[in-house]
Amino acid sequence: MSETIVSVIAREGETKSDRRTNRANGKIPAVVYGKKVQPAAVYIDEKELATLLRGRAGAGGIIRLNIPAYGEQPVMIGEVQRDKVLQNRILHVDFHQIDMNEKVKAVVRIDLTGEAVGVQEGGIPQQMSTTVEVRCLASAIPTAIEANVANLQVGEHLYVRDLIVPAGIEIRSDENDIVATVLAPQKELPEASDGIRDEDVAENTADKQGVLQE
């Protein structure tokens, strides 16, 4: 499992003016805390953070954070505070320093493999869950969990309980959550019969109106 290395800078003794300047220069305030790190107030580059959130680190992956006074520490992204109006604008982020030999919870991507039997019969494949929550040693978090859908017939589902994971990994998501399914093909609506004349429709409408007027 690869780890992303990112450097942060300390934010100590700053004024309100300093904070505004740092924000304007693309620095996001953050806090790092854990067993080996006293709560450390830092700044992280906005572009680097956006890249982390789009990638594996944003889904429970591990980051190697270079923290002033603590050196490189393995961390995971915790709470991300966003602007209530501008959701793309990040206001603050928490990092959890972790022990690689202790169990942690993480969100892992689900990759579908195989072609469902139902698809070969005209069914429509649909992935209902793209991630699953697991608990395992931090050093054993998988990049992804594969879900084989080859045996799915039309109308059948693959559930979280059907996922096969390596030894030592515990799935924490609801076992009844649907991972993938094969929908029945949509039937085309029959076209209107050419044998129905416009005059017939008009006469029938007139008759109904006459009954209503009575």
C-alpha positions as CSV (number, residue, x, y, z in Angstrom):
1,M,0.0,0.0,0.0
2,S,1.6,3.3,-1.2
3,E,1.5,6.4,1.0
4,T,1.3,10.0,-0.1
5,I,3.9,12.3,1.5
6,V,2.8,15.9,2.2
7,S,4.5,18.7,4.1
8,V,2.7,21.2,6.3
9,I,3.8,24.4,8.0
10,A,3.2,25.4,11.7
11,R,0.7,28.2,12.4
12,E,1.7,29.8,15.7
13,G,1.4,33.4,17.0
14,E,-0.4,34.6,14.0
15,T,-2.8,37.6,13.9
16,K,-6.1,37.9,12.1
17,S,-4.3,39.7,9.4
18,D,-1.8,36.8,9.0
19,R,-4.7,34.3,8.8
20,R,-6.4,36.3,6.1
21,T,-3.2,36.6,4.1
22,N,-2.4,32.9,4.4
23,R,-6.0,32.0,3.3
24,A,-5.6,34.4,0.3
25,N,-2.3,32.6,-0.5
26,G,-4.0,29.2,-0.7
27,K,-3.2,27.8,2.7
28,I,-5.9,25.8,4.6
29,P,-5.8,25.7,8.4
30,A,-5.6,22.2,9.9
31,V,-5.0,20.4,13.2
32,V,-3.1,17.2,13.6
33,Y,-3.6,15.1,16.7
34,G,-2.9,11.6,18.0
35,K,-1.0,9.5,20.5
36,K,2.4,10.7,19.3
37,V,1.4,14.2,18.4
38,Q,0.1,16.9,20.7
39,P,-2.7,18.9,18.9
40,A,-0.6,20.7,16.3
41,A,-2.0,23.7,14.4
42,V,-0.7,23.7,10.8
43,Y,-1.4,25.0,7.3
44,I,-1.7,22.7,4.3
45,D,-1.5,23.9,0.7
46,E,-5.0,24.1,-0.8
47,K,-4.1,22.5,-4.1
48,E,-2.4,19.6,-2.3
49,L,-5.4,19.0,0.0
50,A,-7.8,19.0,-3.0
51,T,-5.6,16.4,-4.7
52,L,-5.6,14.3,-1.5
53,L,-9.4,14.5,-1.2
54,R,-9.9,13.5,-4.8
55,G,-7.6,10.5,-4.5
56,R,-7.3,7.5,-2.2
57,A,-6.4,9.6,0.9
58,G,-9.9,11.1,0.7
59,A,-11.5,7.7,1.0
60,G,-9.6,6.5,4.1
61,G,-6.2,6.1,2.7
62,I,-3.0,6.9,4.6
63,I,-0.9,10.0,4.2
64,R,2.7,10.5,5.4
65,L,2.5,14.0,6.9
66,N,5.8,15.9,7.5
67,I,4.9,17.8,10.7
68,P,7.1,20.5,12.2
69,A,8.7,19.2,15.4
70,Y,7.4,15.7,14.8
71,G,8.8,14.7,11.4
72,E,6.9,12.3,9.1
73,Q,3.9,10.7,10.7
74,P,1.2,8.4,9.2
75,V,-2.2,10.2,9.3
76,M,-5.7,9.8,8.0
77,I,-8.0,12.6,7.0
78,G,-10.7,13.2,9.7
79,E,-13.4,15.9,9.6
80,V,-13.4,18.3,6.6
81,Q,-15.3,21.6,7.2
82,R,-16.7,23.2,4.1
83,D,-18.3,26.6,3.4
84,K,-22.1,26.2,3.7
85,V,-22.7,28.2,0.6
86,L,-19.6,27.4,-1.5
87,Q,-19.2,23.6,-0.9
88,N,-16.0,23.5,-2.9
89,R,-14.4,25.9,-0.4
90,I,-12.7,24.1,2.4
91,L,-12.4,26.0,5.7
92,H,-10.6,23.5,7.9
93,V,-9.4,19.9,8.1
94,D,-8.5,17.5,10.9
95,F,-5.7,14.9,10.5
96,H,-5.6,11.8,12.8
97,Q,-2.1,10.5,13.5
98,I,-2.2,6.7,13.6
99,D,-0.2,3.7,14.6
100,M,0.5,1.4,11.6
101,N,0.3,-1.6,13.9
102,E,-3.1,-0.8,15.3
103,K,-6.6,-1.4,13.8
104,V,-8.4,1.6,12.2
105,K,-11.6,2.1,10.2
106,A,-11.3,3.1,6.6
107,V,-13.4,3.4,3.5
108,V,-12.3,1.3,0.6
109,R,-13.3,1.4,-3.1
110,I,-15.3,-1.5,-4.6
111,D,-14.2,-2.7,-8.1
112,L,-16.6,-4.8,-10.0
113,T,-15.1,-7.7,-12.1
114,G,-16.5,-10.0,-14.7
115,E,-19.5,-9.7,-17.0
116,A,-22.9,-10.7,-15.4
117,V,-24.8,-13.5,-17.1
118,G,-27.8,-11.3,-17.0
119,V,-26.1,-8.6,-19.1
120,Q,-25.5,-11.2,-21.8
121,E,-29.3,-11.7,-21.8
122,G,-30.0,-8.0,-22.3
123,G,-30.0,-6.9,-18.6
124,I,-28.6,-3.6,-17.5
125,P,-25.8,-3.7,-14.9
126,Q,-25.8,-1.1,-12.1
127,Q,-23.4,-0.6,-9.3
128,M,-25.3,0.5,-6.2
129,S,-22.3,0.9,-3.7
130,T,-18.9,2.2,-4.8
131,T,-17.2,1.9,-1.4
132,V,-17.3,-0.2,1.8
133,E,-16.2,0.5,5.3
134,V,-13.6,-1.8,6.8
135,R,-11.6,-2.2,10.0
136,C,-8.1,-3.6,9.9
137,L,-4.5,-2.9,10.7
138,A,-3.5,0.5,9.2
139,S,-0.7,-1.3,7.3
140,A,-3.2,-3.7,5.7
141,I,-5.8,-1.3,4.3
142,P,-6.4,-2.6,0.7
143,T,-6.4,-0.3,-2.2
144,A,-9.7,-1.8,-3.4
145,I,-12.0,-4.8,-2.8
146,E,-13.0,-6.8,-5.9
147,A,-16.6,-7.9,-6.3
148,N,-17.2,-10.6,-9.0
149,V,-20.6,-10.1,-10.7
150,A,-20.2,-12.9,-13.3
151,N,-23.0,-15.1,-11.8
152,L,-25.7,-12.4,-11.5
153,Q,-28.9,-13.1,-13.4
154,V,-31.4,-10.4,-14.3
155,G,-33.1,-9.2,-11.1
156,E,-30.4,-10.6,-8.8
157,H,-28.3,-8.6,-6.4
158,L,-24.8,-8.8,-5.0
159,Y,-24.7,-7.8,-1.3
160,V,-22.0,-6.6,1.0
161,R,-22.2,-9.9,2.7
162,D,-21.1,-11.6,-0.5
163,L,-17.8,-9.7,-0.7
164,I,-14.7,-11.8,-0.3
165,V,-12.0,-9.9,1.7
166,P,-8.4,-10.9,2.8
167,A,-7.9,-12.4,6.2
168,G,-7.7,-9.8,9.0
169,I,-10.1,-7.4,7.3
170,E,-13.5,-6.9,8.9
171,I,-16.3,-5.3,6.9
172,R,-18.2,-2.7,9.0
173,S,-20.8,-1.7,6.4
174,D,-24.4,-3.1,6.6
175,E,-24.2,-6.6,5.2
176,N,-27.6,-6.1,3.5
177,D,-26.4,-3.1,1.5
178,I,-26.6,-3.9,-2.3
179,V,-23.3,-3.6,-4.1
180,A,-24.5,-4.4,-7.6
181,T,-27.6,-5.6,-9.5
182,V,-28.7,-6.4,-13.0
183,L,-31.9,-4.6,-14.1
184,A,-34.4,-6.1,-16.5
185,P,-34.3,-4.5,-19.9
186,Q,-36.9,-1.8,-20.5
187,K,-39.7,-2.8,-22.8
188,E,-40.6,-0.4,-25.6
189,L,-44.2,0.9,-25.5
190,P,-46.4,-0.3,-28.4
191,E,-47.1,2.3,-31.0
192,A,-50.7,3.5,-31.6
193,S,-52.6,1.4,-34.1
194,D,-52.8,3.0,-37.5
195,G,-56.4,1.6,-37.8
196,I,-57.7,4.3,-35.4
197,R,-58.9,7.2,-37.4
198,D,-58.8,10.8,-36.2
199,E,-62.5,11.1,-37.0
200,D,-63.3,8.2,-34.6
201,V,-61.4,9.9,-31.8
202,A,-63.2,13.2,-32.4
203,E,-66.6,11.5,-32.5
204,N,-65.9,9.6,-29.3
205,T,-64.8,12.8,-27.6
206,A,-67.9,14.6,-28.7
207,D,-70.1,11.8,-27.3
208,K,-68.4,12.0,-23.9
209,Q,-68.9,15.7,-23.8
210,G,-72.6,15.3,-24.6
211,V,-73.0,12.9,-21.7
212,L,-71.3,15.3,-19.4
213,Q,-73.5,18.2,-20.5
214,E,-76.7,16.2,-19.8
